[in-house]
């Protein structure tokens, strides 16, 4: 397994934190959700240091909007846990296979 801190590494870990947010929300565990949120925001910041492609940065902005919306008092976005898992699975598989 490759442990290099690449943009793909951060994407795989971001997926894990967002899925964790969904799981915590389904159990009404606001403390765990907040911890996952804080880690997700840190991962996004670290990812931005490494990634320079504008298209990737635009995509990350959309993902950050999803993360922020999940903890919002009035969520506006309709993104399911299954959609998030499907989106992030290729990143996780790539990281695990190297």
Beta strands, then each sheet from edge to edge (+ up, - down):
end
